[in-house]
Amino acid sequence: MKPAKLAFLILALGIFILTLSPILGASLSAKFAEINGPHKTNKNTATWLGNSKQSGGGSFSLENMRQLAQYNLRDYDLAYALETKTSVVYKQNQSQAKVLGVNDRYNQFHQINQKAGSFLTSNHENQLVAVIDEEMAQNLFQNCNVVGLDIELYGWKFKIIGVIEDERSLIGTLMDKGYGTVYIPIKKLVEFESSFKITSLEVETRDIGTTGRNVADFKTALSSIGQDPANYKIIDYNMERLLLEQKNLLRNFVVGMGAVVVLFGIFRRKTRSIYRFFRLRLQEKYFSEIIRGDAARLIFGIAEILVIVSVMFLLWRLIKFPLYISPENIPNELIDISFFSNLLKNVIQAKVQSAGYVATSGETQLNILNTIQNWNLFLSIFLGLPLFYLGLYQVKMLGEKLLKVEVFCCAIMMVSLVISIALLLMTKMPPVIDTKGVLLLFISIFSTVISFTVRSELDGQSNFEKSI
């Protein structure tokens, strides 16, 4: 491959990765809100650090749920569930299935897209009814027209009242375990398996702040029914959303600071050129003569500097953001050895305590989103930026013209935007565009291109006349 083609290929690859990153990052944040149903991320969850077959005080009972709904969490929407696996039978067909015993509010906290029939309601609490997903319907019936048919579960006949669409997005594909899901009233599941206990609780929240009030109130509610909050993994989904979105802001900050550094370099060289111009001219002329003779050039040069300063200020306004760190991770003093040793000890204890813990489907989705977002941030900073600068450096060494490089970068960025949106649509992810991130990237790319292309010219000039 010719050096010029290789240089432009590396440059194009860097721009593509940098362009994909804000598009994917915004889509992940939108997907996180979408998969959590009508309440979106306005919820707290508590999941027992054990499993549904272990009896004892570390899990909830239906009486606990009634107490919470009547007293401590009376004005809040609650959903609770327990999860297990068993075989589902229809005539001669049999299939492994994930069985979720849920209450009638479960669909308010999760993305439930009804394909046929309806979801469980309060009227179904004591009925032998079930809702299945498309995968379960295909495994047992080879079609989805199954509302009204019966399936056998735990030796009892359950009437199918609804079919749920499968999650076909990237997240759903990564979560697919090869078997379907059946939803039944939690009261009936507890009756069939008396040793089972409710292990997952979700509660609506109304405080979107970062003070930790939601978790504190939740722990108080758990304590009021005789449960030790330390036995549960408690998650404030508003905080998780904030942390997920903060990675997008961090990427924008890195890209934007790169543009600020580049623009500051141009500002410094322009300012130095004006200084050299005055220093040389004042050796031969008076200041008034310089002003009269070169007023237009001086005004143009100063205007350039003001524009650069204005763009730098605009960039700073765009990229600055309040960094959120969980209060429990902030020491009272900057250097506090005991605090950090206790923090490490708590992390290790949490891992030991969580041994054998199985995350709920909602938490699994959160973990997948976080993993993809982490890789998205990592690749954009540690692969996209180096490739972009490497490609631009090689293009500069080849002596390519500024206009050609600018047109190439513009074309590649437009193509990358189209490809990125197409990839989101293909993977059934929300086609959301981070306008601020794309704008920052555009400014960063073109300010860097201009800086790399004209740097040698500016550095080699010895007076202001040549520099402008």
N, C-alpha and C positions, 0 to 999 in steps of 0.2 A: 504494500500500500504506500502511495506517495506521502511524503511528510505533510503536505498541505491538507490532504484528505484525512489523515490520521489526527492532525491537530483540530480540525473542525469537527471530527467525529467525537473526540474527547470533550470538546467544548459543548457540543449538542447534548451528550449524555449527562454532563454536569447540570446543564440548564433544565433538562427533563426531570431529573431527580429533585432539583430545587423547586420546580413548578408543581410536581406531583405532591410534594410534602404538605403545603398549605391546603390543597384541595382535599387530600385524604384526611388530614387532621380535622378540618371542619366537618367532614362527613362522619367521622368517628364520634365527635361530640354530639352531632344531631342524632346519630343512631342510638347513642346511650340514652338520650331522653326518650326516643321512640319506643325502645324495647321495654321500658318500664311502665307502659300503659298511660291512662289518663292522668295519673298523679305525677307522671314523668319522674324526676329525681327528688321530688318532695316527699321523701320517705326515709325512715329508719328501719333497719332490719336487725333481728336478733336470731342467731342460729346456734343451736346447742352444739358444743364441741364434743359430740359423741355420735351415736346413730340411733335410728328410730326404734331398734329392737332392745335397747338397754333401758330398763325401767329405773325409776328412782326420781329423786328430787331435781335432777338436772334437766328435766324436760317438762313441757307444759301439759296440762290436762284441759279438757273442755270447760271444767269449772273455773280454771284460771282465766280462760278467755272471757267467760261471762263476767267474772269479777272486774277484769280490766275494762270491758265494754260498759259496765254499769257505774264504775267509780273513777279510778285514776285516769282512764283514757276515754271517758264517756263521750266527749265531743269530737273524738277523732275516728277516722275510718281505719278499720283493722282487717287484715287478712292473715290467715294462718294455714299451715299445711304440714303434712308429713309425706315423705317420699319413700317408696319401696319398689321392689321388682318382683314380678311373678309372671305366670303364664296366663294368657287370655285365649279362650277357646270359642270357636264358632263351628258347630257341626264337627266335621273331621279336620278342620284347620286349627292349628295352634301356633301361637307366636309369643315370644318373649316381649314384655312390655314394662315400661316405667309407669308405676301407678302413683298418682298424686291425689291424696285426700285433701280437699280444699273446702273453704267456706265460700259463700256467695259473693264475697268482695274480692276474691283473688284476681278476677279479670280487670279490676281497677288499678292493680299494681304491676300488671304484666301485659305485654302485647299479645292480645288474643284476637286474631282476625277470623271471624266466623265465615266458613265456607257454606255451611248448611245448618239449619236448625238454630239452636240457641245454646248459651252457656248455662251453667248451674245458677239457680236463683234460690232465694230463701224458701220458696215453696217446695224445693226439691230436697230439703234438709233430711227428711226421713224416708225418701223414696229410693228405690233401687234403679237409679238412672246413671248414665255415663255419657261423657263427651270424649271423643277420640280425635286424634290428629290424622292428617291425610296418610301418613306413612303407615299407621296402624290399620286404617281402612284398606289400603292396598295390600298389606300383608295378609289380612284375614279374608277380605271380600273381593280383592282385585278391582274395586271401583269405590267411588265416594258417595254413591246413592244408597246410604245405609241407615238414614234416620228412620227410627221405628223398629229396626231389627234388634235382636237380643244377642248379647255375648255372655259367656260364662266366666265368672271371676270369683275366686274363693268358694267355688261350689254353688254360687248363687247366680241367677239370671239377672242381668242388668239391661235395661232398655236404652238404646242409643238415642239421645235427644239432640245431638249436635256434632258437627265435624269442623275441626279447626284447620285453617291453612297452615301448611308447613312454612317455617322460616327459611326462605330460599336465598337469603343474603349471604355474604361472605361469613358473617358471624354464625348463621345457622348451619352453614356447611362445615365449619370448623367444630361445631358442637355435635354434629350428627354422630350417634353411637350405633346406628344400624338397626334400631328397633323403635317402635312407636311409643306414644304416651296416651294413657287413659286417665281422665279426671272423674272422680266420683265424690259424692258428699263425704266430708271428713267424719261426720258423725257415724255413718255406716261403716267406714273403714275401721274406726276405733272399736266398733261393736264386734266386727269379725275377728279382729286381732287385738284382744284386750291388753296384750303386752306392749303394743305400740303406743308411743306418746308423740304429741305434737312437738316438732323440733324447730319449726321456723315461724317467726312472727314478723309481720310488716305493719308499720304504723305510719299514717299520714303525718307530715310535719308542716308547720306554718312559718317557722323562723328560718330565713335563708341566710342568716348571718354566719360569721365564722367564730363565734364565741364558744361553741361547744354546748350551747344550751339544749339543743335537741337531744344529744346523747345523755346529758345530765338528767333531764326529765325522764328519758326512757329508762335509765338505770333506777331512778326512784320508783317508777311504776313497777319494774321487775321485783324490786325489793319488797314492795307492798304486798305481793302475792307469795312471798317466801322464797323467791328465786335469787340466787347469787349471780349478779351480773358477770362475775369472773368466769362463770361456766358457759358464757355465750360469746360468740363473735358478733360484736355490734358494729354496724356500718351506717354512717350517715351519708346517704347517696348525694346530698347536695355538696358535701365536702369532696366526695369522689369526683363529681362533675367538675368542681373547681380545680382539682388537681389535674384532671384530664385536659381541661382547657388551658391550664397554665403551661403545659408543654407546648401548645401552639404559640402562646405568647412568648415563651422562652426562645423558640425557633425564630419568631419574628424579631425578637430583640437581638439575637446573634446576627441575623442577616442585615437588620437595620444598622447595627453598630459597625458592621463591615462597610456599609455605604457611608456612614458618618466619618469613619477613619479615612476612607478614600477622598471624600470631599474636603476634609481638613487638610489633606496633603495638597490638593489642588489650591485651596485657599492660601496655604503657606507659600506655595511657589508663586502664586499671583501677587501676593503681598510683597514677597522678596523682589519680584521683578519691578514693581512700582518704586520700591526703595532704591534699587540700583539705578533706575532711570533718573530719579531726582538727584542722586548723589553724583552721577556723571554730568548731567546737564547744569547743575549749580556751579560746576567748576568753570563754565564758560558763560552762563547767562544769569540774569537776575530772575528771581522767582516769578515776578509779574510777567516777564517775557516768556517764561515757560508756560504760564497759564494761558496767555494770549495765543501762543503758537500751537499748543498741543491740547487745547481745552476739550475738543471732541474726543480725542483718544483717552484723555484722563477720565472724562465722564464715563466713557464706555468701560474702561478698566475698573473703575470704582463700582459701576453698576454690576459688573460680573461678580465682584466680591460680595456685594450685598445680596445678589441672587443666591450665591453659594451659601452664605450665612443663613438666609431665609430657609433654604431647603434643609440645611442641617437642623435648624430649629424645628421645622415641620416633622422631620424624621424622628427627632427626639420625642415630640409630642405623640407620635404614632406608636413608638416602640416601648415607652415607659409603661410599667404596670406594677401594681402592688404585689410583691412576692408573698405567697401564703406558705407558712410553715406551721404544722400542727403545734398547738401550745405545749403538748407534752414532750415535744422535741426541742424546746427552747430552754436553756438553763437560765437561772437567775443571774449568774455571773458568766462572763465570757470564758473564763478558765475555771472550770469546776470538775476536777477529776472524778469525784464521787458521783456527780450527776451522770457523766458519760459512762462510768462503769455500771451504774444501776440501769441505765438505758439499755446497754448491751445485755445485761443480765435479764432484763424483762423480755427482750427480743428472743433470747435463747429459751427462756421459760415458756413463752408463747408458742414457740415451735414445738417444744416437747409436749405441751398441753394439747396442741392441735394434731398430734400424731394420730392417724386414722380418721381424721376429720374429712368429711365429704362435703364439698361446697354445693349449695343449691344451684339450680339452673341460672337464676338471676345473678348470683355471685360469679358463676363460671363465665357468663357473658361479660361481666365487668372485668374479670381477669384477662379474657381474650382481648377486649378493647384496650386495656392498659398495655398489654404486651405489644400489640400492633402499633399503638401510639409511641411506645418507647423506641421501637425499631424505626419508626417513621422519623422521630427526632434524631436518633443516632445516625441514620443513613444520610439525612439531609446535611447534617453538620460535618460528619467525618468522612463522607464519601462525595456528596454533591458539591460542597464548597471546594474541596481539593481538586476534584476533576475540572470544575469550572475555571479555577485559577491556573491549573496546569495547562488546560487547553488554550486559555487566553494568552498565557506566557509563550506557548509554542507559536501561536498565530502572530504574536508581536515579533518574535524572532524571525519569522518569515517575511516581515515587512509588509503585511497586508494593509490596505487602505482602511481608514476609519469608517467611511461610509459603508464599505462592503461588510465589515465586521458587525456594524450596527444593524444593517438590514438582515444579516444572517441570524443574529441573536433575536431580533424581533420575530422573524419567521419561525424560528425554533420554539420560541416561547408560546406563540399562538398555536402551533401544532401540538405542543405539549399540553396546553390547556384543553384542547379538543380531545386528545388521547386520554387525559386524566378523567374527564367527564365520562368518556365512553367506557373506561374501565369501571367507574363507579356504577354506571347503568348495567353493565354486564354482570357485576357481582351483586346487584340489587341493593346497593348502598345509596343513601340519600345524596343526590347530586348537588351538594352545597358548595358554594365558592366563598372562600375567605377573602373578601375584597381587600381588606387591609393588608393581609399577607401577600397577595398578588401584587398590590401596588408597591409595597416595600421591596419585593423581589425585582420588579421592573426598574425602580429607581436604583437599586443596588447594582443590578447588572449593567445598566447603561452608564452610570457614573464610573464604575470600574473599567468598562470598555474604553471610555473617553480618557480616563486617567492613564491606563496602560499604553494607549496609542499615542498620546501627546506628551508623555512624561519626558522622553528623551529629547524632544524638541524644546520643551520648556527649560529643562535642565541645561541644555547647551546654549541657551541664549544669555547674553550678558547685559541686555538693557531692555527697557519696557517697550521700545518701538518694535523690536523684533518679536517680543512675546505676544503682541497683539496684532 
